[in-house]
Amino acid sequence: MATTRFNPFGEMDRLLSDAMRTPAAAPMPMDLYRHNEQFVAHIDLPGVDPSSIDVDVEDHTLTIRAERAARQGEDLQWLSRERPSGTFARQLTLGHGVATDRIEAEYTDGVLTLVIPVAEEAKPRKISVSHRQGQQRIESGEHQQDAG
């Protein structure tokens, strides 16, 4: 049976983070992995208006911004309001081995998917090794046997 250690500092940090969280600081959960010659990021953005999503790259920094509008109305009586609203942003620092000019973005079912290709110069490649025969020197008469 696995046991879990209680970490009072980690728990305090979690509680303070939850208490101090503002809509602008709410995280965008992300999965990031490499598949063959591209990196793929899946970023959860449920309830976000697709027209509010902005993705840009400047100096190898990828910035994602999105907005979730709050429901408003005088006739609303909130019983629980846990879903953050407002503008969210997340930045990723990209290495020099990616093709920033070929990044693709798609938003489907509340998930933003970014496909970031590996740059051609960063792809592994096989280098062929040529083989040259050393020049052979053949001298006449010294190594020949008489046939007779």
Protein Blocks (a to p, Z undefined) as FASTA:
>chain_A
ZZddddfklmmmmmmmmmmpcfklpccddddddehjaccdddddehiafklpccddeehi
acddddddddddfkbccfbdfbccdjddddddddfkbcfklcccddeehiacddddddfk
lpccddddddddddddddehjlpccdZZ
